[in-house]
Amino acid sequence: MTTDTFKTATRFGSFGGAFAPETLMAALLELEQAWLASREDRGFSAELAQLLEHYAGRRTPLYHARGLSTELGVDVWFKREDLLHTGAHKLNNSLGQALLAKRMGKQRILAETGAGQHGVATATACALLDLECVIYMGAVDAARQRPNLLRMELLGARVEVVEQGQATLKDAINEAMRAWVGDPTAHYLLGSALGPHPFPSIVAHYQSIIGCEARAQWQEQAEGLPDALIACVGGGSNAIGLFRGFLDDPAVRLIGVEAGGHGVETGKHAARFSGGSPGILHGCYTYLLQDDDGQVLPTHSVSAGLDYPAVGPEHAALAALHRAEYTSCSDTEALLGFERLARSEGILPALESSHAIGWLISNASALEGQRVIVNLSGRGDKDIDTIARIREQGS
Ligand SMILES: Cc1ncc(COP(=O)(O)O)c(C=O)c1O
């Protein structure tokens, strides 16, 4: 297995695939064909490029964080997806898929959301392209990411709050998929590089603009190649987006940071590589947290966007190839990362992105003198209430 075949693959080595109910297979095949055709259509690519530049605000900067670099003894650069319209990388994928849905003649979009960023990005794309939009969000996430729920409604989306299960991202995906089975004529706009084929490939494709830009920007501002890329991994879309720009450069370490929650040894985390094993969830074969009977285990993370029991299949394959390394960062380390970036650089990162920063801070001595790009996948405005609550509890 090599990474060459990953760009349109139905599988990533032994991972991925489409383990979906019969009623969805026709919709998945239709989507795959439409996506492959759109890639050959210059008009489609030009329209998406135009929206990404003039509406969403690409290119996002590659920012050399000199203050933090001096403090840590590591040369730190941030890919500023937090500066994208709607405040996170999610809009790259939502605009791409919404435009694709429009090309397919769809009028109705279904989507799930955890942190609310994918929901906001999708509601935004639907408002722009005049598509009906229904977003499924777990009740726990709706409470901890309330500003994003209000934003989705203001953008004209209908938000369905999901009370089932743990009432987080997994349960929102369950409900969105169930709704899609009931209405396969709608487009299910999946928000991360997971789920049945072709979603992991489509989402990685639309997010690969992050790595593509970062590579070009590095060449404009620095020399050679960075030593390492660091990104948080929920389903894995911001990480794979950055990694894809450097997959063929073996000298560049690819480091994915999962949610270590209260610590992997406590069982309260979402670290699928260290705490999980291969299995099937939401239509794809990948690493997931499950018990000996294959029952999916509950997860915990301070960040809603990393609080999910399975990881995207391309990451599972990159780990099997030893091309990428996966590690974790605890809630406490992530909160320290949040505070440090705020004070050192004047940037409030999303709690998801704070995991990449927290891991970097904890491992700075091992990276001394190296040049790293950290994906700042989103901004932290949505997390202010969570941080305030944690500070109150601590005082
Ligand atoms: C800002 C931000 N970063 C990261 C993530 C994790 O998702 P992914 O792993 O698909 O990038 C989310 C998910 O909601 C998010 O909102």
PDBQT file of the ligand as one rigid body, heavy atoms in Angstrom, charges set to zero:
ROOT
HETATM    1  C1  LIG A 401     -12.300  24.198  14.830  1.00  0.00    +0.000 C 
HETATM    2  C2  LIG A 401     -12.366  22.719  14.670  1.00  0.00    +0.000 A 
HETATM    3  N1  LIG A 401     -11.211  22.047  14.545  1.00  0.00    +0.000 NA
HETATM    4  C3  LIG A 401     -11.197  20.698  14.418  1.00  0.00    +0.000 A 
HETATM    5  C4  LIG A 401     -12.383  19.981  14.412  1.00  0.00    +0.000 A 
HETATM    6  C5  LIG A 401     -12.304  18.476  14.297  1.00  0.00    +0.000 C 
HETATM    7  O1  LIG A 401     -12.767  18.018  13.077  1.00  0.00    +0.000 OA
HETATM    8  P1  LIG A 401     -11.788  17.440  11.984  1.00  0.00    +0.000 P 
HETATM    9  O2  LIG A 401     -10.963  16.389  12.644  1.00  0.00    +0.000 OA
HETATM   10  O3  LIG A 401     -12.686  16.904  10.944  1.00  0.00    +0.000 OA
HETATM   11  O4  LIG A 401     -10.946  18.565  11.495  1.00  0.00    +0.000 OA
HETATM   12  C6  LIG A 401     -13.610  20.646  14.531  1.00  0.00    +0.000 A 
HETATM   13  C7  LIG A 401     -14.875  19.899  14.533  1.00  0.00    +0.000 C 
HETATM   14  O5  LIG A 401     -15.927  20.395  14.711  1.00  0.00    +0.000 OA
HETATM   15  C8  LIG A 401     -13.591  22.056  14.672  1.00  0.00    +0.000 A 
HETATM   16  O6  LIG A 401     -14.727  22.744  14.812  1.00  0.00    +0.000 OA
ENDROOT
TORSDOF 0
